[in-house]
């Protein structure tokens, strides 16, 4: 695998068209990628079959839109815990067990549909349960990619993963339309079950996977650490915000396209499949276009152009007088969709440090699927009031305007921000008493900074504050000493000694270390650190009721 990775790096270094496909030179990535496409084809067939089952039954636009909401909503509940699971458990096993559970659920739904017992409630409930399993496996799958391809290929690998999803979006609905027309919805669900077997086979074949070495943490502490990182990483927050601004209106297309296909365009299930195939074809074209576009326009330019093109595509879809115009417009719309999703996904994967990557990606999934659920539900409600066509036009305008705001508020530039992990000295001695690894820690760092340099120092310390909070601090403050104007004390608390050791040995990035080094360099003398451990609660009673003492202060015998 090392040889394959080296060879693929050389391919990726050529740039241009070839660089976008360089990750496919890594054999296991290629196998997993193909298997995930097959599985996603089955999932899209499942979604189309479920939506068309409701459309055939004269379900309202709201019920049809709720299929996507039911699939996406579980991520709102399970994304963050799933990130912790994917961070510390064997990711291959997480995926393996997920495929087995999904296979069982889909086989049960197939049986119920075959005998005519699939009600709307059963359909939405089954979709919701499948969404739960998907929520659990998605962060593990996303984080598996950096385990098997070089970091220089992460953006292209993320692009290929998104393109794989859209290949499935192109092929799955088309197959589903044909199968529904010939054999019924139950046959579509059965083929989805078969698709899980393909992914399951690859995972069973792949026995050489070695999980990355991680520093294990208690579940609740690990969840808090991932949440704190995202809360105090301005770049991650801005990227996720930009994704949300696009996704909420953009999902009106995916939620309402079945209704528009049948009622506005007069298409059958096969015609609906062809509309989705056109969108998927645009995403495939994106595999060739995006590497070139990123070199020309960078991340900000690609997201801006894609947002405007996607919004325009939604408007033209509804207003188009002929299918000869509709299909080419949907190809461009699909290209624009992948331009945003793949670019943002690759950017955030490459930026997240390895110690929190899976948990960070769980927040990406939370935004992706949460906004899908919210956007689909809102589109369905508004369509019931104003009509699907009007809602899609409005969503297109919002997408385009949202993209134009990048001129005023561009995405942050991550170039040159060191993401490698470096070890910071300072915790050589472990607590002597048993159980003190779990004790909360108060860290005091004493700096000597003349008053004439205080403003510059405090500006740097504002960055240090975010570094401490990203890597595990729960509270942070700077103090001055009353009787010595030159002394500044940095104080921050950490949940446990174990977590503080992780701060020093496994969480500090190259960028964080540079920020801390700048602060230390501004001190007139080398800063000194003091570590205080909280007294366990079991000892508090002894503090409140000390042993009696003699007049000299010695305890009674």
C-alpha positions as CSV (number, residue, x, y, z in Angstrom):
1,X,0.0,0.0,0.0
2,X,2.9,2.3,0.7
3,X,4.2,1.8,-2.8
4,X,0.8,2.5,-4.2
5,X,0.6,5.7,-2.2
6,X,4.0,6.8,-3.4
7,X,3.1,6.2,-7.0
8,X,-0.3,8.0,-6.6
9,X,1.5,11.0,-5.1
10,X,3.5,11.3,-8.3
11,X,0.4,11.1,-10.4
12,X,-1.3,13.8,-8.3
13,X,1.8,16.0,-8.6
14,X,1.2,16.4,-12.3
15,X,-1.8,18.6,-11.7
16,X,-4.4,19.2,-14.4
17,X,-7.0,16.7,-15.3
18,X,-5.0,13.7,-14.0
19,X,-4.7,15.1,-10.4
20,X,-8.4,14.8,-9.8
21,X,-8.3,11.0,-10.3
22,X,-4.9,10.5,-8.5
23,X,-6.5,8.9,-5.4
24,X,-7.8,6.0,-7.6
25,X,-4.2,4.8,-8.0
26,X,-4.4,3.8,-4.4
27,X,-5.8,0.2,-4.7
28,X,-7.9,0.1,-1.5
29,X,-9.4,3.5,-2.1
30,X,-10.4,2.4,-5.6
31,X,-12.2,-0.7,-4.2
32,X,-13.9,1.2,-1.4
33,X,-14.9,4.0,-3.8
34,X,-16.5,1.6,-6.3
35,X,-18.3,-0.3,-3.5
36,X,-19.6,2.9,-2.1
37,X,-20.9,3.9,-5.5
38,X,-22.8,0.6,-5.8
39,X,-24.2,1.1,-2.3
40,X,-25.2,4.7,-3.0
41,X,-26.9,3.6,-6.3
42,X,-29.0,1.3,-4.1
43,X,-29.7,4.1,-1.6
44,X,-30.9,6.4,-4.4
45,X,-33.0,3.7,-5.9
46,X,-34.5,3.3,-2.4
47,X,-35.2,7.1,-2.1
48,X,-36.8,7.3,-5.5
49,X,-38.8,4.2,-4.9
50,X,-40.1,5.6,-1.6
51,X,-40.9,9.0,-3.1
52,X,-42.6,7.5,-6.1
53,X,-44.6,5.1,-3.9
54,X,-46.1,8.2,-2.2
55,X,-46.6,10.1,-5.5
56,X,-48.5,7.1,-6.9
57,X,-50.7,7.1,-3.8
58,X,-51.4,10.8,-4.4
59,X,-49.4,11.8,-1.4
60,X,-49.1,15.6,-0.8
61,X,-45.9,17.5,-1.7
62,X,-45.2,17.7,2.1
63,X,-45.3,13.9,2.5
64,X,-43.1,13.4,-0.5
65,X,-40.6,16.0,0.8
66,X,-40.7,14.3,4.2
67,X,-38.9,11.2,2.7
68,X,-35.7,13.2,2.5
69,X,-36.4,14.8,5.9
70,X,-36.8,11.3,7.5
71,X,-33.5,10.2,5.9
72,X,-31.6,13.2,7.0
73,X,-33.1,14.2,10.4
74,X,-31.3,11.4,12.4
75,X,-28.0,13.1,11.7
76,X,-29.2,15.9,13.9
77,X,-29.5,13.5,16.8
78,X,-26.6,11.1,16.2
79,X,-23.9,12.9,14.2
80,X,-21.8,14.1,17.2
81,X,-21.9,10.7,19.1
82,X,-21.2,9.0,15.8
83,X,-18.1,11.2,15.4
84,X,-16.8,9.9,18.7
85,X,-17.5,6.3,17.7
86,X,-15.7,6.8,14.4
87,X,-12.8,8.5,16.2
88,X,-12.0,5.7,18.6
89,X,-13.5,2.5,17.3
90,X,-12.2,0.5,14.3
91,X,-13.7,2.4,11.4
92,X,-13.8,-0.7,9.1
93,X,-15.9,-2.6,11.7
94,X,-18.2,0.3,12.2
95,X,-18.9,0.2,8.4
96,X,-19.2,-3.5,8.4
97,X,-21.8,-3.7,11.1
98,X,-23.7,-0.8,9.6
99,X,-24.1,-2.6,6.3
100,X,-25.4,-5.7,8.0
101,X,-28.1,-3.8,10.0
102,X,-29.2,-1.8,6.9
103,X,-29.4,-5.0,4.9
104,X,-31.8,-6.5,7.5
105,X,-34.0,-3.4,7.6
106,X,-34.3,-3.1,3.8
107,X,-35.1,-6.8,3.4
108,X,-38.0,-6.4,5.9
109,X,-39.3,-3.3,4.0
110,X,-39.0,-5.2,0.7
111,X,-41.1,-8.0,2.1
112,X,-43.8,-5.6,3.5
113,X,-43.9,-3.8,0.2
114,X,-44.2,-7.0,-1.8
115,X,-47.3,-8.1,0.2
116,X,-48.8,-4.6,0.0
117,X,-48.4,-3.7,3.7
118,X,-46.2,-0.7,3.4
119,X,-48.2,2.3,4.7
120,X,-46.9,5.9,4.8
121,X,-46.0,5.5,8.4
122,X,-44.1,2.3,7.8
123,X,-42.2,3.9,4.9
124,X,-41.2,7.0,6.8
125,X,-40.3,5.0,9.9
126,X,-38.1,2.6,7.9
127,X,-36.4,5.6,6.2
128,X,-35.8,7.2,9.6
129,X,-34.2,4.1,11.0
130,X,-32.0,3.7,7.9
131,X,-31.1,7.4,8.4
132,X,-29.9,6.5,12.0
133,X,-27.5,3.9,10.7
134,X,-26.3,6.2,8.0
135,X,-25.6,8.9,10.6
136,X,-23.5,6.4,12.6
137,X,-21.4,5.2,9.6
138,X,-20.9,8.5,7.7
139,X,-18.3,10.1,9.9
140,X,-16.3,6.8,10.1
141,X,-16.4,6.6,6.3
142,X,-15.4,10.2,5.8
143,X,-12.5,9.8,8.2
144,X,-11.4,6.5,6.6
145,X,-10.3,8.4,3.5
146,X,-7.4,10.2,5.1
147,X,-6.3,6.8,6.6
148,X,-5.7,5.4,3.1
149,X,-4.7,8.3,0.8
150,X,-1.8,10.9,1.2
151,X,-2.8,14.3,2.6
152,X,-1.9,16.0,-0.7
153,X,-4.8,14.0,-2.3
154,X,-7.5,14.7,0.3
155,X,-9.3,17.4,-1.7
156,X,-9.3,15.2,-4.8
157,X,-10.3,12.2,-2.8
158,X,-13.2,14.2,-1.2
159,X,-14.1,15.3,-4.7
160,X,-14.2,11.7,-6.0
161,X,-16.3,10.6,-3.0
162,X,-18.8,13.4,-3.8
163,X,-18.7,12.5,-7.5
164,X,-19.3,8.9,-6.6
165,X,-22.5,10.0,-4.7
166,X,-23.5,11.9,-7.8
167,X,-22.7,9.0,-10.2
168,X,-25.1,7.1,-8.0
169,X,-27.6,10.0,-8.3
170,X,-27.3,9.8,-12.0
171,X,-27.6,6.0,-12.4
172,X,-29.8,5.0,-9.4
173,X,-32.9,7.0,-10.2
174,X,-32.7,6.0,-13.9
175,X,-32.6,2.3,-12.9
176,X,-35.3,2.9,-10.3
177,X,-37.6,4.4,-12.8
178,X,-37.2,1.5,-15.2
179,X,-37.6,-1.1,-12.4
180,X,-40.6,0.6,-10.9
181,X,-42.3,0.7,-14.4
182,X,-41.5,-3.0,-15.1
183,X,-41.5,-4.7,-11.7
184,X,-42.8,-2.3,-9.0
185,X,-41.3,-0.6,-6.0
186,X,-40.6,-3.8,-4.0
187,X,-38.1,-4.8,-6.7
188,X,-36.3,-1.5,-6.2
189,X,-36.0,-2.1,-2.5
190,X,-34.7,-5.6,-3.2
191,X,-31.9,-4.2,-5.4
192,X,-30.9,-1.8,-2.7
193,X,-30.5,-4.8,-0.3
194,X,-28.2,-6.4,-2.9
195,X,-26.1,-3.2,-3.1
196,X,-25.3,-3.5,0.6
197,X,-23.9,-7.0,-0.1
198,X,-21.3,-5.5,-2.5
199,X,-20.0,-3.0,0.1
200,X,-20.1,-5.8,2.7
201,X,-18.0,-8.0,0.5
202,X,-15.3,-5.4,0.0
203,X,-15.1,-4.7,3.8
204,X,-14.8,-8.5,4.5
205,X,-12.1,-8.8,1.8
206,X,-10.1,-5.8,3.3
207,X,-8.4,-7.5,6.2
208,X,-5.2,-5.5,6.1
209,X,-6.7,-2.3,7.5
210,X,-4.8,-1.0,10.5
211,X,-6.7,1.6,12.6
212,X,-4.7,4.7,13.4
213,X,-3.2,4.9,16.9
214,X,-5.4,7.1,19.1
215,X,-5.3,8.3,22.6
216,X,-8.5,6.9,24.1
217,X,-10.8,9.2,26.1
218,X,-14.0,8.7,28.0
219,X,-17.0,9.1,25.7
220,X,-18.4,12.2,27.3
221,X,-15.0,13.9,27.5
222,X,-14.3,13.1,23.9
223,X,-17.7,14.5,22.8
224,X,-17.0,17.7,24.7
225,X,-13.5,18.0,23.2
226,X,-14.8,17.7,19.7
227,X,-17.6,20.3,20.4
228,X,-15.1,22.7,21.9
229,X,-12.8,22.4,19.0
230,X,-15.5,23.4,16.5
231,X,-16.8,26.1,18.7
232,X,-13.4,27.7,19.0
233,X,-12.1,27.1,15.4
234,X,-13.2,30.2,13.5
235,X,-12.2,28.7,10.2
236,X,-14.3,25.6,10.7
237,X,-17.3,27.6,11.8
238,X,-17.2,29.9,8.8
239,X,-16.9,27.0,6.4
240,X,-19.9,25.2,8.0
241,X,-21.9,28.5,8.0
242,X,-21.3,28.9,4.3
243,X,-22.4,25.4,3.6
244,X,-25.6,25.9,5.6
245,X,-26.3,29.2,3.7
246,X,-26.3,27.2,0.5
247,X,-27.9,24.0,1.5
248,X,-31.2,25.2,3.1
249,X,-32.5,26.8,-0.1
250,X,-30.7,24.4,-2.4
251,X,-32.5,21.3,-1.1
252,X,-35.8,22.6,-2.4
253,X,-34.7,21.1,-5.7
254,X,-34.2,17.6,-4.4
255,X,-37.3,17.7,-2.2
256,X,-39.7,19.0,-4.9
257,X,-38.3,17.6,-8.1
258,X,-40.6,14.5,-8.0
259,X,-43.7,16.7,-7.7
260,X,-42.4,19.0,-10.5
261,X,-41.6,16.1,-12.7
262,X,-45.1,14.6,-12.4
263,X,-47.3,17.7,-12.2
264,X,-45.4,20.5,-14.0
265,X,-43.5,18.5,-16.6
266,X,-45.9,15.6,-17.0
267,X,-43.2,12.9,-16.6
268,X,-43.4,9.3,-15.5
269,X,-41.1,7.6,-13.0
270,X,-38.7,7.0,-15.9
271,X,-38.7,10.7,-16.8
272,X,-38.1,11.7,-13.2
273,X,-35.1,9.3,-13.3
274,X,-33.8,11.0,-16.4
275,X,-34.0,14.4,-14.7
276,X,-31.9,13.1,-11.8
277,X,-29.6,11.4,-14.3
278,X,-28.9,14.8,-15.9
279,X,-28.0,16.2,-12.5
280,X,-25.7,13.3,-11.9
281,X,-24.1,13.7,-15.3
282,X,-23.2,17.2,-14.4
283,X,-21.5,16.0,-11.2
284,X,-19.5,13.5,-13.2
285,X,-18.3,16.3,-15.5
286,X,-17.3,18.1,-12.3
287,X,-14.6,15.4,-11.8
288,X,-12.8,16.8,-14.8
289,X,-13.6,20.4,-14.3
290,X,-13.0,21.0,-10.6
291,X,-9.3,20.4,-10.3
292,X,-8.7,22.9,-13.1
293,X,-11.3,25.3,-11.6
294,X,-9.6,25.2,-8.2
295,X,-6.3,26.2,-9.7
296,X,-7.8,29.1,-11.6
297,X,-10.3,30.5,-9.1
298,X,-9.3,28.9,-5.7
299,X,-11.9,27.7,-3.2
300,X,-13.7,31.0,-2.9
301,X,-14.1,31.5,-6.6
302,X,-15.4,27.9,-7.2
303,X,-18.0,28.2,-4.4
304,X,-19.1,31.6,-5.6
305,X,-19.5,30.6,-9.2
306,X,-21.2,27.3,-8.3
307,X,-23.7,29.0,-6.0
308,X,-24.8,31.5,-8.7
309,X,-24.9,28.8,-11.4
310,X,-27.0,26.5,-9.2
311,X,-29.4,29.2,-8.3
312,X,-29.8,30.2,-12.0
313,X,-30.4,26.5,-12.8
314,X,-33.3,26.2,-10.4
315,X,-35.0,29.2,-12.0
316,X,-34.5,28.0,-15.6
317,X,-35.8,24.5,-14.6
318,X,-39.2,25.9,-13.8
319,X,-39.4,28.5,-16.5
320,X,-38.0,26.3,-19.3
321,X,-40.5,25.9,-22.2
322,X,-38.9,22.7,-23.5
323,X,-37.1,19.6,-22.1
324,X,-34.4,20.2,-24.7
325,X,-33.4,23.2,-22.5
326,X,-34.3,21.6,-19.2
327,X,-31.8,18.7,-19.5
328,X,-28.7,20.7,-20.4
329,X,-29.6,23.2,-17.6
330,X,-29.8,20.3,-15.1
331,X,-26.4,19.1,-16.2
332,X,-24.9,22.5,-15.3
333,X,-26.9,22.5,-12.1
334,X,-25.4,19.1,-11.1
335,X,-21.9,20.4,-11.9
336,X,-22.6,23.4,-9.7
337,X,-23.9,21.2,-6.8
338,X,-20.7,19.1,-6.8
339,X,-18.6,22.2,-7.1
340,X,-19.8,23.4,-3.7
341,X,-20.2,20.1,-1.8
342,X,-16.9,18.5,-3.0
343,X,-14.9,21.7,-2.5
344,X,-16.2,22.4,1.0
345,X,-15.9,18.8,2.0
346,X,-12.3,18.5,0.8
347,X,-11.3,21.8,2.4
348,X,-12.6,20.9,5.8
349,X,-11.1,17.4,5.7
350,X,-7.7,18.8,4.9
351,X,-8.0,21.5,7.6
352,X,-9.1,19.4,10.5
353,X,-6.2,18.0,12.6
354,X,-6.0,14.3,12.9
355,X,-6.9,14.1,16.6
356,X,-10.3,15.5,16.0
357,X,-10.9,14.8,12.3
358,X,-13.8,12.3,12.7
359,X,-15.5,14.4,15.3
360,X,-15.1,17.5,13.2
361,X,-16.5,15.7,10.2
362,X,-19.5,14.7,12.3
363,X,-20.3,18.4,12.5
364,X,-19.9,18.7,8.8
365,X,-22.4,15.8,8.4
366,X,-24.7,17.5,11.0
367,X,-24.8,20.6,8.9
368,X,-25.1,18.7,5.6
369,X,-28.0,16.4,6.6
370,X,-29.5,18.8,9.2
371,X,-29.9,21.5,6.5
372,X,-31.1,18.8,4.1
373,X,-33.8,17.9,6.6
374,X,-34.7,21.5,7.4
375,X,-34.6,22.7,3.8
376,X,-36.7,19.8,2.6
377,X,-39.3,20.3,5.3
378,X,-39.5,24.1,4.7
379,X,-39.7,23.5,1.0
380,X,-42.6,21.0,1.5
381,X,-44.5,23.4,3.8
382,X,-44.1,26.4,1.5
383,X,-45.0,24.3,-1.6
384,X,-48.3,23.3,0.0
385,X,-49.1,27.0,0.3
386,X,-47.6,28.6,-2.8
387,X,-46.9,25.7,-5.1
388,X,-43.7,23.7,-5.9
389,X,-42.7,25.8,-8.9
390,X,-42.8,29.1,-7.1
391,X,-40.8,27.7,-4.2
392,X,-38.1,26.3,-6.4
393,X,-37.8,29.7,-8.2
394,X,-37.5,31.5,-4.9
395,X,-34.9,29.0,-3.7
396,X,-32.8,29.6,-6.8
397,X,-32.8,33.3,-6.2
398,X,-31.7,32.8,-2.6
399,X,-28.9,30.5,-3.7
400,X,-27.6,33.0,-6.2
401,X,-27.7,35.9,-3.8
402,X,-26.0,33.8,-1.1
403,X,-23.2,33.1,-3.5
404,X,-22.7,36.8,-4.3
405,X,-22.2,37.6,-0.6
406,X,-18.8,35.9,-0.9
407,X,-17.6,39.1,-2.5
408,X,-18.2,40.8,0.9
409,X,-17.6,37.8,3.2
410,X,-15.1,35.4,1.5
411,X,-14.3,32.0,2.9
412,X,-11.1,32.0,5.0
413,X,-7.8,31.1,3.3
414,X,-6.2,28.0,4.9
415,X,-3.0,28.2,3.0
416,X,0.1,27.9,5.2
417,X,-1.7,27.0,8.4
418,X,0.3,24.1,9.8
419,X,-2.0,21.1,10.6
420,X,0.6,18.6,11.7
421,X,0.7,17.5,15.4
422,X,3.7,18.6,17.4
423,X,4.6,17.6,21.0
424,X,4.9,20.4,23.4
425,X,7.0,19.7,26.6
426,X,5.8,20.6,30.1
427,X,4.0,17.5,31.5
428,X,6.9,15.2,32.2
429,X,5.7,14.2,35.7
430,X,2.5,12.3,36.2
431,X,0.3,12.7,39.3
432,X,1.6,10.6,42.1
433,X,-1.7,9.6,43.7
434,X,-4.0,7.0,42.3
435,X,-7.0,8.5,40.6
436,X,-5.5,11.9,40.1
437,X,-5.5,11.4,36.3
438,X,-9.1,12.3,36.5
439,X,-8.7,15.4,38.6
440,X,-9.4,18.8,37.1
441,X,-6.2,20.9,36.4
442,X,-5.6,24.6,36.8
443,X,-2.5,25.7,34.8
444,X,-0.8,29.0,35.7
445,X,1.8,30.3,33.3
446,X,3.8,33.4,34.6
447,X,5.1,35.9,32.0
448,X,7.2,39.0,32.5
449,X,6.1,41.6,30.0
450,X,7.0,45.3,30.3
451,X,4.0,47.7,30.1
452,X,5.2,49.2,26.8
453,X,4.8,45.8,25.2
454,X,1.6,44.8,27.0
455,X,-0.8,45.7,24.1
456,X,1.1,43.6,21.6
457,X,1.4,40.8,24.1
458,X,-2.4,40.7,24.8
459,X,-3.1,40.7,21.1
460,X,-1.0,37.5,20.8
461,X,-2.7,36.1,23.9
462,X,-6.1,36.4,22.3
463,X,-4.8,33.8,19.8
464,X,-3.4,31.7,22.6
465,X,-6.8,31.7,24.2
466,X,-8.4,30.1,21.2
467,X,-5.5,27.6,20.9
468,X,-6.1,26.5,24.6
469,X,-9.8,26.3,24.2
470,X,-9.6,24.4,20.9
471,X,-7.3,21.8,22.5
472,X,-9.2,21.2,25.7
473,X,-9.3,24.1,28.1
474,X,-12.7,24.7,29.7
475,X,-11.9,28.2,31.0
476,X,-9.2,30.8,30.2
477,X,-8.2,34.1,31.7
478,X,-5.2,36.5,31.9
479,X,-4.4,38.2,35.2
480,X,-2.0,40.9,36.3
481,X,-0.1,40.9,39.6
482,X,-1.1,43.7,41.9
483,X,2.4,44.3,43.4
484,X,4.4,43.7,40.2
485,X,3.1,45.5,37.1
486,X,5.4,43.6,34.7
487,X,4.0,40.1,35.6
488,X,1.1,38.6,33.6
489,X,-0.4,35.3,34.6
490,X,-2.2,33.1,32.1
491,X,-4.7,30.8,33.8
492,X,-6.7,28.0,32.2
493,X,-8.6,24.9,33.4
494,X,-8.6,21.5,31.9
495,X,-11.1,18.7,32.7
496,X,-8.5,16.2,33.8
497,X,-4.8,15.6,33.9
498,X,-5.2,13.0,31.2
499,X,-6.7,15.6,28.9
500,X,-4.0,18.1,29.7
501,X,-1.4,15.5,28.7
502,X,-3.3,15.1,25.5
503,X,-3.1,18.8,24.9
504,X,0.7,18.6,25.1
505,X,1.3,15.3,23.3
506,X,-1.5,14.8,20.8
507,X,-3.6,17.9,20.1
508,X,-1.3,20.9,19.5
509,X,-0.9,21.6,15.8
510,X,2.1,23.3,14.2
511,X,0.0,26.5,14.0
512,X,-0.9,26.3,17.7
513,X,2.7,25.8,18.6
514,X,3.8,28.8,16.6
515,X,1.2,31.0,18.4
516,X,2.3,29.8,21.8
517,X,6.0,30.3,20.9
518,X,5.2,33.9,19.9
519,X,3.7,34.6,23.3
520,X,6.6,33.0,25.1
521,X,9.1,35.0,23.1
522,X,7.6,38.2,24.2
523,X,8.3,37.5,27.9
524,X,11.5,39.2,29.3
525,X,12.4,36.0,31.1
526,X,11.4,32.4,30.3
527,X,7.8,31.8,31.4
528,X,7.2,29.3,34.2
529,X,4.3,27.0,34.5
530,X,2.6,25.7,37.6
531,X,0.0,22.8,37.6
532,X,-2.6,22.6,40.3
533,X,-4.8,19.5,40.7
534,X,-8.3,19.9,42.1
535,X,-8.9,18.1,45.4
536,X,-11.4,15.2,44.9
537,X,-14.9,15.8,46.2
538,X,-14.4,12.8,48.6
539,X,-11.9,14.9,50.5
540,X,-14.0,18.0,50.8
541,X,-15.5,16.9,54.1
542,X,-12.0,16.7,55.6
543,X,-11.4,20.3,54.4
544,X,-14.6,21.5,56.0
545,X,-13.9,19.6,59.3
546,X,-10.1,19.4,59.9
547,X,-8.7,17.4,62.7
548,X,-8.4,19.2,66.1
549,X,-5.0,20.7,66.7
550,X,-2.9,21.9,69.7
551,X,-2.1,25.5,70.3
552,X,1.2,25.0,68.4
553,X,-0.8,23.8,65.3
554,X,0.2,20.2,65.6
555,X,-2.7,17.6,65.4
556,X,-3.7,15.8,68.6
557,X,-2.2,12.3,69.0
